[in-house]
Amino acid sequence: MKTDDLISMLAGGIAPVDRGQLAKRFSLAVALAALGSLFMVLAIFGARPDLMIAAGTPLFWWKIAFPASLAAGSLWMVIRLARPGLSPGSGRWLVGAGVLLVWLAGVYALILATPDTRAAMIFGQTWKVCAINIVLLSIPGFISIFWALRGMAPTRLRLAGASGGLLAGSLATIAYCLHCPEMEIPFWGVWYFAGMLLSTVVGALIGPRVLRW
């Protein structure tokens, strides 16, 4: 066989690259993470008894908007970091903006509150278990999101792992809102953030080992 014939044969057998592979992979991962966390919330903790009443208040949706903004920002970072040589991009600014807005709103709420109610606004009734519950509910997200990352080609493994952990924690926090009775902004800014931060740290620690290729 001539060299030109060999080259033509090999070139003819190349399948077109699926440019939507990354989007499909992470869409599936996020869907599995969200459904897994939701199932765990309902199976382990149950929905709050007054969920329908709470869902009729703007404050409930602001509570969900906090982890949702971090989920959107971390998903953008994960998608970029799944490809070699890319930076986290503007997703980190969305994450930072979400945290900053909740902290500012929390401080403002504490300023307006009477001194004897401020501690209750920060600690609520569930501060001892909130962050740990969020990490527990992040397990489906860790499995699906790190599966998606392993199928790509990340090179900044610790940063990719941290972003994946934050995404898993954010999705878990959204699901946890269906159970959590806390409705004070300072509580979210401390304990929801703590849960998502713990998930981020776990992701950063396991990223170099799990995502190595």
N, C-alpha and C positions, 0 to 999 in steps of 0.2 A: 504494500500500500504506500502510495506517495504521501509525502508530508502534507501537501496541500489538501489531499483527500481526507487525511486524518483530522486536520484542523477543522475542516468543513463538517465532518461527522460529529466531532465533539461540540462544536458551536451549535449545531442543529438540535442537540439534545438538551440544551439549556432551557429550563422552564422560566417563565417570566417571574420576577420578584413580586411578591404580594406586598404592595406598599401599605396596605391597611392592616398588616399583621400585628403591628404594635398596638394600634387602636383596638382591634378585636381582642387581643390578649388581655389588655388592661380593663376593657369593658367587662369581660367575663370575670376577671379577678375582683373588681370592685363590686359587681353584682353578687358574687359568692360571699364576699366579706360582709356586705350589708345584710344579706339574708341570713348568714350564719350568726351574726351578732344579734339580729332581731329574734331568731329562734331561741338563742341562749337566754336573752332577756325574758321572753315569755315563759320559757320552760323552767328557769331557775328562780327568777324574781317575780314575774308576773307584771302586768301593766298596773299603773296606779289606779285606784278605784275611781277617782274623779277625772280620768283622762279626757273624757268628752267635754267636761266643763272647762278644764284647763286649756284644751285645744281651742276654745273659743275666745281666748284672751291673747292680745298681741305679745305679752311678755313671754308666753310659752314659745312662740315662734322666734322671738329674739334669742331665747335660750338655745333653740336648735340652730339658729343662724351662726352662733359662735363656732361650734365644731364643724359646721358645714363649710364655713369660710376657710378653716384650716384644712379640711379635706380637699377642697378645690385647689388650694395652693400647693399642698403636698403631692397631690396627684400630678400636677403640672411638673413639679420637680422630679418625681419618680419617672415620668415618661421621658424627660430629657436625660436623666442620669442612666436610663436603661441603655442608652447609646454611648459608644466610646467617645471620650474627648469633650463632652458637653458639660457646661456649668449648670447649676440648678435653675438658672433663669429667673424670670420675674415672679415665679411662684412663691419665692421666699418673702417677697414684699407683701403679698396677699396674706401670708401667714402672720407676718409681723403686724400688719394693719389690724387683723382680726383680734390678736392678743391685746394690742395697744388700746383699741376702742373699748373692749370689755374692761380692761383695767381702769381706763379713764372714767367710764360709766360707773364702775364699782366705787371708785374714790368719791365721785360726785354723790352717789347714793349714801355713802357713809357720812359725808359732810352734812347732808340734809337730815340724817337720822339723829335721834336723841342719843346721847352717850350710852344710856343703859341698854339700847337695842343693837348696838354696833357689833358686839361679840356674836350675838345670835345670827346676824346677817352674814357673818363670815363663816361660822362653824355649822350653822343649821342644826339638823338632827342626825345627819348621816356622814359627817366628815371623816369618821374613823374608817369607813368602808368604801367611800366613793372612789378614790383613786385606784384601790386594789380591784374593785369591781370592773372598772374600765379596762384595766390591763387584762383581766380574765376574759372579758368580752372581746378583746382584741385578737384572741387566738385564731378564729377563722380568718381574720384579715392577714395575720402573719403568714398563715399557710398559703392562701391564695395569691397574695401580693408578692411574696418571695418566690413562689412558683413562677409567676409572670416575669419577674426580674431575672431569674435563672435562665429563662428561655431566650433572653436577649444577650447583650454584651456590655454590661456595666464595667467600668474600669475604676471608678471612685467608689470602692466597695463600702467603706464606712459611711460615707455621705449618702449613698444610695440606700443602705440599710437603715440609716436614721430617718430618711424621708419615707421609706416604706413603713417603718414603725409608727411614724406620725400619722400616716394615712390610715393604718389599721386602727390606731387609737382614736382618731377623729370619727371614723365610721362607727366604732364601738360606742363612742360618747353620744352620737346621734340616736342610736338605738336605746342607750341607757336613759335618755330623756323621757322615754315612754314609761319608765318605772320611777325615776327619781322625783320625789315630791318637792325638792328645793326650788324656790322661785326667786331667790335673791341674787342679784348680779354679783355682789362680792363673793358669794359662795362659788359661783361658776368660775370667776377669775382666779380663784385659789385652787379649788379641788378638782374641777374639770380639767383645768390646765395642768395640774399635778399628774392626773391620770394619763393625759396625752403626752406629757413630758417623760413619764416613766416608760411609756411605749416607745418613744423616740430613742431613749437611752438603750433599751433592750435591742432595738433594731440596729443601732450603731455598734453594739457589742457583738452581735451575731453576724452582721453583714459581711465582714471580711472572711468569715469561715463558710457561711452558707452560700454566698454569691461567688466564691472563687471559681474560676473556669480556666 
